Amino acid sequence: MVRNVFWVLFVFLGSYVFAQSLVKVDGVIGDGEYEFKYDVDKNYVIYLSYDDSKVYVGLKGNVSGWMAVGFGSPIMNNAIMFISYLDKDSGKLVVNQFIGVGHSVKPISNEVISYFGSIDGSTRVLEFVIPRKLGNVELKGRNFYSIWAYAKNDSLRTHHSRKGNFKINFLK
């Protein structure tokens, strides 16, 4: 009996750890790498996995400008946003954290733990890791509002080309 309970716990915990170890922040999103996939637009896909303390995010877009995802609001105002763009000085994709203020953004303390991006032709991929708690917003619960957007160029002054919202279920 004890042996069976041990075996069940080993398999359960091992599969949980294995699922999280699939995410590799390398600028390439492989099949099955993330637990959840949100096809929010014909040109833009958002991938998510999470554990008790971190959220792993993948953004993949057939876009020519910045890409964004935001958490905690169905609209831009008050959303905690992560915007990826091509840095003209380094020539690399970067990601920074902002708070939505009305229809604009204001930089805030960047809580991104790690990130890596790549560009292959017209496809951009950015992967990053953030904590489950962002300031006073905890990424947990059912029907958690999130937003997305992208633009035609990398200037953060450029208005989005497309935008929308979706809901995430952070259940564990």
N, C-alpha and C positions, 0 to 999 in steps of 0.2 A: 504493500500500500504506500509506504513512504517513498519507495523507489519510483512508483508511478507518478506521485505528486511531484517529485523532484524532476522527473523527465518532462512532464507537462510544463512546469515552470521554466525549465531550461529551453525548451523549444519556443515558448511564448516570448521570453526575454531575448533569446537569440534572434528571433525573427524581427523584433522591434529594433534592436541595435543594428541588425543588418540593413533594415529599411533606411535608417538614417545614414548609414555609411555609404549608401549608393550615391548621394549627392556629392559631387566633386566640383568645387568652385574653380573651373578652368576655362570658362568661356565657350564650352561645348555642351549642349544638352542632349544626352543620349536617351534612347528609348527606355522607358521605365525608371529613369533616374529620379524623377520626382513623383510623389504620391498623387498630386492633384494637377490637372491641366485645365485651364480656362481659355477657350477660344473666344476671346472677347470681340474680335474683329477679324475680317478675312486676312488682314495684314499683321495681326498682333496676337501673340499667345503669351499667357502668364502661367508659370509653373510654381507650385508651392509644395514644400514639405516642412514639417515642424516636429520638434520634440518638446520636452518640458521647459527648456530655457531659450531656444533659438528658433527662428523661422528662416528657411532657406528659400530664396526667391530666384526664379529665372525669368528673364524677359527676352522674348525672341520676336523680332519684327522685320518685315520687309519694308523698311522705312529709310528715309534719307536724313532724318533729324533726331531730336531728342525723344526718349521714351520715358514714361512715368507710370508709377503705381502709387496709390495712396491708401491709407488705412484710417478707419474710425469715423468716416462721414460719407453719406451718399453723394455729396457735392464737394467742390473744391474747398470751400470755406471750412476751416478747422480740421481738415484732413492732414495727417502726417504723411508727407509725400517724399518719394525717392525718385529723383530725376537723373537719368543717364544721358550723357552727351559726349560727343567727341571733343576732347580738350585740344584746342588749336596749338598750344605750346608743346605738349608731349606727343600729340598724334594718337593718343589712346582713349578708349572709352573710360569714363569715370562716372561715379555716382555720388550725389550729395543729397542731404536731407533738408527738407523745407517744411514749413507750416503754411497751409492755405489761408490767405487773408483776403476775403472777398473773392475777386477774380484774379488775384495775383499771388505770388509766393514770397515768403520771407525766410532767409537762411536761418537754421537753428543748429544747435549742437549735433554734429554728425555721429550717430550711434552705429554706423555700419562697421561690423566686425571684420569682414574681409570681402573682397570683390575681385572679379576678373571679367574682362570683356573681349569680344572679338568681332571683326567685320570680315565677311566673306561675300564679295560682290555687293549686292543690295540687301543682304541679310545681316542684321546686327543681333548679337547675343550678349547679354550681361547677366552674370550670376552674382548674387551677394547674400550675405548672412547678416541678420539683425537680431537683437534680443526680443523675446516675447513681450517685454514691457518697454514701451517707448515713452519716456517721460511719464505722464499720468495715464497713458492709454495702454491697457493690457490686451494683447491679441488672444482673445479666448471667447468662447460662446458660440451659439447658433446665429446664423444670419448676420454675420459681422460685415458691416458695410465697407466696401472698398471701391476705389475709383481707378481709372486708367486714362491715359491720353498719349498721343504722339504728335510730332510736328514734322514739317518738311525740311527744316534745317536745325542746326545745333545751337542757335542763339536762344538763350533762355528768355529773351524778350519777344520771341516769336509766339504768336497765339497757336494753340493746338489745331491740327488738321482734323483730328477725330478724337472723341472722348466718350466716356460712358461710365457706368457703375455696375457692380456685381456683388454678390454676397458669398462669404466664405464661412464654412463651419469649422471652427477651431474646437474640436470636441475632446481632445485629450490634454 
